Amino acid sequence: MLKLKRAYDGISKQDGKRILVDGIWPRGVSKEGLSSDEWYRSLAPSKELREWFDHDPDKWGEFKKRYFKELDSHKDMLREIKEQSDDHNITLLYGAKDEKYNQAAAIREYIENMD
């Protein structure tokens, strides 16, 4: 199962493998405190796209469209996450305050729609 969780939330046994999908390390969180198994910086949106989006819900649809084009170049990595999440819990960690409109939510949607 593919789950999402803020990097600032507590660690749970149900998290399974924890993957940070931010381009920058979450402010104020130590590496030990985050306890992520992987840090896939390459899955983060480009700086330009991130700054343009600025977590504006009105831009969500266009953000996903642009971001999915960026994610197309990482299909192998995303397919691997999808395959692992079929049998185990995988938690995508993100630092954004917005729990609905963030790159981890977009990544999950992208993965769920992969063939």
Backbone torsions as a table, in degrees:
resi	resn	phi	psi	omega
1	MET	NA	136.9	-180.0
2	LEU	-97.4	118.8	-176.9
3	LYS	-116.5	163.2	176.0
4	LEU	-123.5	146.1	179.7
5	LYS	-158.3	140.1	174.3
6	ARG	-67.4	142.8	179.7
7	ALA	-61.4	-20.5	-177.6
8	TYR	-88.3	-8.8	179.0
9	ASP	-80.9	157.4	-178.2
10	GLY	-65.4	159.5	178.7
11	ILE	-83.8	141.3	179.5
12	SER	-132.8	149.5	176.6
13	LYS	-62.9	-26.3	-180.0
14	GLN	-74.8	-9.2	180.0
15	ASP	-64.6	-33.7	-174.0
16	GLY	67.1	-143.0	177.7
17	LYS	-69.3	131.2	-176.7
18	ARG	-109.4	123.7	-177.4
19	ILE	-123.6	118.8	175.7
20	LEU	-79.9	128.2	-177.2
21	VAL	-118.0	26.7	175.7
22	ASP	-96.4	153.6	176.8
23	GLY	-79.7	-24.2	178.7
24	ILE	-124.6	147.9	-179.1
25	TRP	-65.0	137.5	-179.8
26	PRO	-59.2	129.0	-177.6
27	ARG	-59.3	131.4	175.0
28	GLY	79.8	7.0	-179.4
29	VAL	-112.5	125.3	177.9
30	SER	-79.0	160.1	178.1
31	LYS	-62.1	-37.9	178.0
32	GLU	-68.4	-38.1	-178.8
33	GLY	-67.8	-32.6	179.6
34	LEU	-78.4	-37.3	180.0
35	SER	51.3	51.2	176.4
36	SER	-89.4	147.3	178.1
37	ASP	-83.7	-29.7	-178.6
38	GLU	-143.6	156.1	172.9
39	TRP	-130.1	103.6	-177.9
40	TYR	-98.1	75.6	179.2
41	ARG	-59.4	-32.3	-176.8
42	SER	-65.7	-17.4	178.6
43	LEU	-84.8	-10.8	179.8
44	ALA	-69.0	150.4	176.8
45	PRO	-65.0	153.7	177.0
46	SER	-58.7	155.9	179.6
47	LYS	-56.9	-42.8	-179.3
48	GLU	-61.7	-45.0	-179.5
49	LEU	-67.7	-43.2	180.0
50	ARG	-60.2	-45.4	-179.6
51	GLU	-68.3	-37.6	177.8
52	TRP	-63.5	-46.0	-177.1
53	PHE	-65.6	-51.8	177.9
54	ASP	51.4	32.2	178.3
55	HIS	54.6	36.3	177.7
56	ASP	-88.1	112.1	-178.4
57	PRO	-55.1	-29.8	179.2
58	ASP	-67.7	-19.5	-179.5
59	LYS	-99.3	1.3	-173.0
60	TRP	-54.9	-49.0	-178.8
61	GLY	-60.3	-46.4	179.2
62	GLU	-69.0	-36.5	177.0
63	PHE	-58.6	-49.3	-179.0
64	LYS	-61.1	-41.7	179.7
65	LYS	-58.1	-48.2	-180.0
66	ARG	-69.5	-41.4	-178.0
67	TYR	-66.9	-40.3	178.9
68	PHE	-60.4	-34.7	175.4
69	LYS	-63.6	-39.4	176.3
70	GLU	-66.4	-40.3	-178.8
71	LEU	-68.5	-22.7	178.8
72	ASP	-55.1	-27.9	-178.9
73	SER	-82.9	2.1	-179.8
74	HIS	-124.5	28.1	-174.8
75	LYS	-59.1	-36.7	-179.3
76	ASP	-62.3	-45.3	179.5
77	MET	-64.7	-42.2	-179.4
78	LEU	-68.6	-36.8	177.2
79	ARG	-64.6	-38.3	177.9
80	GLU	-63.3	-43.6	177.0
81	ILE	-61.2	-43.9	179.8
82	LYS	-59.4	-46.9	-178.7
83	GLU	-63.7	-41.6	178.8
84	GLN	-65.2	-36.5	-177.0
85	SER	-76.2	-12.1	176.1
86	ASP	-68.1	-33.0	-175.9
87	ASP	-111.4	-16.2	-174.9
88	HIS	-140.2	162.4	173.3
89	ASN	-75.9	132.3	173.6
90	ILE	-127.0	129.9	179.2
91	THR	-116.2	122.4	175.7
92	LEU	-88.4	122.2	-178.4
93	LEU	-99.2	141.2	179.8
94	TYR	-144.2	158.2	-177.6
95	GLY	-99.0	-13.1	-175.0
96	ALA	-59.8	148.5	176.5
97	LYS	-73.4	-34.3	-177.1
98	ASP	-76.3	116.4	-176.2
99	GLU	-82.8	-10.6	-178.4
100	LYS	-104.7	-39.7	-175.3
101	TYR	-111.7	83.2	179.8
102	ASN	-148.8	167.7	-175.2
103	GLN	-65.0	-31.2	179.2
104	ALA	-64.4	-39.8	177.2
105	ALA	-64.0	-39.9	178.3
106	ALA	-67.3	-40.7	178.6
107	ILE	-61.6	-45.1	179.2
108	ARG	-59.5	-44.3	178.5
109	GLU	-61.7	-42.2	178.6
110	TYR	-60.2	-48.0	-178.8
111	ILE	-63.2	-42.8	-178.3
112	GLU	-64.8	-24.2	-179.8
113	ASN	-98.4	6.6	176.8
114	MET	-72.8	147.2	176.3
115	ASP	-89.4	NA	NA
